[in-house]
Amino acid sequence: MLSYLFGVISGQYEIKDVILELCVLAFVWACCLPVHESAHAWMADKLGDPTGRLSGRITLNPMAHLSLTGTLMMLVFGFGYAKPVPVNIRNFKKRKQYFALTAAAGPISNLLLAVVFTVFSNIAYFLLAKNGETTALVAAYQFFAGVAYVNVALAVFNLIPFPPLDGSRLISMVLPDDLYYKLLSYERYTMYALFALIFLFNRIGFSPIGWLTSLVYNGIDKLVGLPFELLL
């Protein structure tokens, strides 16, 4: 978000670009992020742990999930976090496997949302190609494409194997218990290290997360767009 604001000052971006980016982020944070967190709680509940459900986390009400600090980080730096869904792994019959499935539910929900909004963006693009360019259709295309892209970014970010991100829960299935719990003991510090690495990569002009996000998003867009290309 800061890059857009600096871009407006330097003349690289127009104010409409910032407004569109704010709309995308607001929509993702209010509508898509609750789906991600609810997916964690729902999956845990289905696998035997009702902790998240009893904490009121299977809901699309964003206020039940949002973290003030994580939201501010999203607006300023382009990445952030929500309140973690409480999980009691002692309620799982197969602790490591079910914990990993619970973790995977969040990123999978983001990828499914990315597919849905990529369909919407392709519909808008199809209408643009058929009916000519209008402000409303251009804005709709950019909005839907932006929402799809941010959902892919959320999935990619959360799959990084750094505690407490979802990716670290997935590697619990392959790591020995003693090594995994030792890794968890450094959870607070690994998160700070991750944010520092992301900031460092952004400063040098290369973002591995951005590169992988673009790769996944372009793949989804190409697959979803095939039927529309045939119609055109």
C-alpha positions in Angstrom: 0.0 0.0 0.0 2.9 2.4 0.8 4.3 1.8 -2.7 1.0 2.9 -4.2 1.0 6.1 -2.1 4.6 6.9 -3.1 3.7 6.1 -6.6 0.9 8.7 -6.6 3.3 11.3 -5.2 5.9 10.5 -7.9 3.2 10.3 -10.7 3.7 6.6 -11.3 0.1 5.8 -10.2 -3.2 7.7 -10.3 -5.4 8.2 -7.3 -7.9 5.8 -8.8 -5.2 3.0 -8.5 -5.0 3.6 -4.7 -8.8 3.7 -4.4 -9.1 0.4 -6.2 -6.3 -1.2 -4.1 -8.0 -0.1 -0.9 -11.3 -1.5 -2.1 -9.7 -4.9 -2.9 -7.9 -5.0 0.5 -11.1 -4.0 2.3 -13.1 -6.7 0.6 -10.5 -9.4 1.1 -10.1 -8.4 4.8 -13.9 -8.2 5.4 -15.1 -11.1 3.3 -12.3 -13.5 2.3 -10.2 -13.6 5.4 -13.2 -14.7 7.5 -13.7 -17.6 5.1 -10.0 -18.6 5.7 -10.3 -18.5 9.5 -13.8 -20.2 9.5 -12.3 -23.0 7.3 -9.8 -23.7 10.0 -12.4 -23.8 12.8 -14.9 -25.8 10.6 -12.3 -28.5 9.7 -11.1 -28.8 13.3 -14.7 -29.3 14.4 -15.3 -32.0 11.8 -12.2 -33.8 12.9 -13.2 -33.8 16.6 -12.0 -30.5 18.1 -14.9 -28.0 18.8 -12.6 -25.4 20.4 -12.8 -23.0 17.4 -16.6 -23.5 17.0 -17.2 -22.9 20.7 -15.1 -19.7 20.5 -17.4 -18.4 17.8 -14.9 -18.7 15.0 -17.1 -20.4 12.4 -18.6 -17.2 11.2 -18.3 -14.7 8.3 -18.4 -11.8 10.7 -15.0 -10.2 10.2 -14.9 -8.7 13.7 -14.6 -12.3 15.1 -11.4 -12.8 13.3 -9.6 -9.5 12.6 -6.4 -8.5 14.5 -5.9 -4.7 14.7 -2.1 -5.0 14.3 -2.4 -7.6 11.5 -4.9 -5.4 9.6 -2.7 -2.3 9.9 0.3 -4.3 8.7 -1.8 -5.4 5.6 -2.6 -1.8 4.8 0.9 -0.5 5.3 3.1 -3.4 4.1 0.8 -5.5 2.0 0.9 -8.5 4.3 -0.6 -9.2 7.7 -2.5 -11.7 9.8 -5.7 -12.5 11.7 -6.3 -13.8 15.2 -5.3 -17.5 15.2 -8.1 -20.0 15.5 -7.7 -21.9 18.8 -7.1 -25.6 18.3 -6.7 -28.2 21.0 -4.9 -31.1 19.3 -5.6 -33.4 22.2 -9.1 -33.7 20.9 -7.8 -35.2 17.6 -7.6 -39.0 17.3 -4.7 -38.6 14.9 -3.0 -35.5 16.2 -0.4 -34.7 13.6 -2.5 -35.6 10.6 -5.6 -33.9 11.7 -3.7 -30.8 12.8 -2.2 -30.6 9.4 -5.6 -31.0 7.7 -7.0 -28.2 9.9 -4.1 -26.0 8.9 -4.5 -26.8 5.2 -8.2 -25.8 5.2 -7.4 -22.1 5.3 -5.0 -21.8 2.3 -7.3 -24.2 0.3 -10.3 -21.9 1.0 -8.2 -19.0 -0.4 -7.3 -20.9 -3.5 -11.0 -21.8 -4.1 -12.0 -18.2 -3.7 -9.2 -17.2 -6.1 -10.8 -19.6 -8.7 -14.2 -18.1 -8.1 -13.1 -14.5 -8.5 -10.9 -15.4 -11.5 -14.1 -16.7 -13.1 -15.7 -13.3 -12.4 -12.8 -11.4 -13.8 -12.9 -13.5 -17.0 -16.6 -12.8 -17.3 -15.9 -9.1 -17.1 -13.1 -9.4 -19.6 -15.4 -11.4 -21.9 -18.0 -8.6 -21.7 -15.3 -6.0 -22.4 -14.2 -7.8 -25.5 -17.8 -8.3 -26.7 -19.3 -4.9 -25.8 -16.4 -2.5 -25.8 -14.6 -0.8 -23.0 -16.7 0.9 -20.3 -15.6 2.4 -16.9 -17.8 0.0 -15.0 -16.5 -3.1 -16.7 -12.9 -2.1 -16.5 -13.3 -1.4 -12.8 -15.1 -4.8 -12.3 -12.4 -6.7 -14.1 -9.6 -5.0 -12.1 -11.4 -5.5 -8.8 -12.2 -9.2 -9.4 -8.7 -9.9 -10.7 -7.2 -8.0 -7.7 -9.3 -10.0 -5.2 -8.3 -13.3 -6.9 -4.6 -12.3 -6.8 -4.7 -11.3 -3.1 -6.4 -14.6 -2.2 -3.6 -16.5 -4.0 -1.1 -14.3 -2.1 -2.7 -15.2 1.2 -2.6 -18.9 0.4 1.1 -18.7 -0.6 2.1 -16.6 2.4 0.3 -19.0 4.8 1.9 -22.0 3.3 5.4 -20.8 4.3 6.8 -23.4 6.8 7.5 -20.8 9.5 5.6 -21.0 12.8 2.8 -20.0 13.4 1.9 -20.0 9.7 -0.2 -22.9 8.3 2.8 -24.3 6.4 4.5 -25.1 9.7 1.6 -27.2 10.7 1.8 -29.2 7.5 5.4 -30.1 8.0 4.4 -31.6 11.4 3.5 -34.7 9.5 7.0 -35.3 8.4 9.2 -33.9 11.2 10.0 -36.0 14.3 8.0 -34.8 17.3 11.0 -33.6 19.3 12.3 -31.5 16.3 8.8 -30.1 15.6 8.1 -29.0 19.2 11.5 -27.5 19.4 10.7 -25.5 16.3 7.4 -24.3 17.9 9.3 -23.1 20.9 10.9 -20.4 18.7 7.5 -19.4 17.2 7.6 -15.8 18.3 11.1 -15.3 16.9 10.6 -17.1 13.6 7.7 -14.8 12.8 9.8 -11.7 13.4 12.5 -13.3 11.3 10.0 -14.0 8.5 8.8 -10.4 8.5 12.3 -9.1 8.4 13.2 -11.4 5.4 10.1 -10.2 3.5 11.0 -6.6 4.2 14.6 -7.2 3.1 13.6 -8.9 -0.1 11.1 -6.1 -0.9 13.9 -3.6 -0.3 16.2 -5.3 -2.8 13.4 -5.5 -5.4 12.7 -9.2 -5.4 9.9 -11.0 -3.6 9.9 -14.8 -3.6 6.3 -14.6 -2.3 5.3 -12.2 -5.1 7.0 -14.4 -7.7 5.3 -17.6 -6.6 2.0 -15.8 -6.2 2.2 -14.5 -9.8 3.1 -18.0 -11.0 0.1 -19.6 -9.2 -2.3 -16.8 -10.2 -1.3 -16.9 -13.8 -1.8 -20.6 -13.9 -5.3 -20.4 -12.4 -6.1 -17.5 -14.8 -4.9 -19.5 -17.8 -7.0 -22.6 -16.9 -10.1 -20.6 -16.0 -9.8 -18.4 -19.1 -9.7 -21.3 -21.6 -13.5 -21.6 -22.1 -13.8 -17.8 -22.4 -11.0 -17.8 -25.1 -12.9 -20.4 -27.0 -16.1 -18.4 -26.9 -14.2 -15.3 -28.2 
